[in-house]
């Protein structure tokens, strides 16, 4: 029997990515409910599309320590920005989170390189 395996240290990039995605998760939940409540979109699109996006965000956050998680995070940002076609305010929120995501990834990688 081998001893207990130690946890791999989480990088700053992964930590920042998870923070942005967790915050984004809450905002997407609220945005889907608002789009449904105001009748801006049909219920299936507002809640179904929001649900799919929430699943993608959760998977990206869970895999944030791996390159596939970061790539999925980029895909989520693109989808949110493209939501500007459906509703301008959601698209603007997508732009804000896209900027936060970009900044977090750039700064996180810079810090990780210095620490290595």
C-alpha positions in Angstrom: 0.0 0.0 0.0 1.3 3.4 -0.8 0.9 6.5 1.3 -1.8 9.1 0.8 -1.3 11.1 -2.3 -0.8 14.8 -1.8 -2.9 17.3 -3.5 -1.4 19.1 -6.4 -0.9 22.8 -5.8 -3.4 24.9 -7.6 -2.0 27.5 -9.9 -2.9 31.2 -9.6 -4.4 30.9 -13.2 -6.7 28.1 -12.1 -7.7 29.9 -8.9 -8.6 33.1 -10.8 -10.4 31.2 -13.5 -12.5 29.4 -10.9 -13.3 32.7 -9.2 -14.5 34.3 -12.4 -16.5 31.3 -13.5 -18.2 31.0 -10.0 -19.2 34.6 -10.2 -20.3 34.2 -13.8 -22.4 31.1 -12.8 -24.5 33.3 -10.4 -24.9 36.0 -12.9 -26.1 33.5 -15.6 -28.6 32.0 -13.2 -30.1 35.5 -12.5 -29.9 36.5 -16.2 -31.8 33.4 -17.3 -34.5 34.1 -14.7 -34.8 37.7 -15.8 -35.0 36.8 -19.5 -37.7 34.2 -18.6 -39.6 36.5 -16.2 -39.7 39.5 -18.6 -40.7 37.3 -21.5 -37.8 38.5 -23.5 -37.2 35.0 -24.7 -39.4 31.9 -24.9 -39.2 29.9 -21.7 -37.4 26.9 -23.4 -34.7 29.2 -24.8 -34.3 31.3 -21.6 -34.2 28.5 -19.1 -32.9 25.7 -21.4 -30.1 27.8 -22.9 -29.3 29.2 -19.5 -29.1 25.6 -18.1 -26.8 24.4 -20.8 -24.5 27.4 -20.2 -24.6 26.7 -16.5 -23.5 23.1 -17.1 -20.6 24.4 -19.3 -19.5 26.9 -16.7 -19.6 24.2 -14.0 -17.5 21.8 -16.1 -15.0 24.6 -17.0 -14.7 25.5 -13.3 -14.1 21.9 -12.4 -11.4 21.5 -15.0 -9.8 25.0 -14.5 -6.5 23.5 -13.6 -6.2 21.8 -17.0 -5.9 23.3 -20.5 -9.3 21.9 -21.5 -10.9 23.8 -18.7 -9.4 27.1 -19.8 -10.4 26.4 -23.4 -14.0 25.7 -22.3 -13.9 28.9 -20.2 -13.0 30.8 -23.4 -15.9 29.2 -25.2 -18.3 30.2 -22.4 -17.0 33.8 -22.8 -17.6 33.8 -26.5 -21.2 32.4 -26.1 -22.0 35.1 -23.5 -20.7 37.8 -25.8 -22.8 36.4 -28.7 -25.9 36.7 -26.5 -25.8 40.3 -27.4 -28.0 39.2 -30.3 -30.7 37.9 -28.0 -30.5 40.7 -25.4 -28.2 43.7 -25.2 -27.8 43.8 -21.5 -26.8 40.1 -21.3 -24.3 40.8 -24.1 -22.8 43.7 -22.2 -22.5 41.5 -19.1 -20.8 39.0 -21.4 -18.3 41.6 -22.5 -17.6 42.6 -18.9 -17.0 38.9 -17.9 -14.9 38.4 -21.1 -12.7 41.2 -20.1 -12.4 39.9 -16.5 -11.6 36.4 -17.9 -8.9 37.7 -20.2 -7.3 39.8 -17.5 -7.4 36.9 -15.0 -5.8 34.4 -17.5 -3.1 36.9 -18.5 -2.2 38.0 -15.0 -2.5 34.4 -13.6 -0.1 33.0 -16.2 2.3 35.8 -15.5 2.3 35.2 -11.8 2.6 31.4 -12.4 5.7 31.9 -14.6 7.4 34.1 -12.0 6.7 31.6 -9.3 8.1 28.7 -11.4 
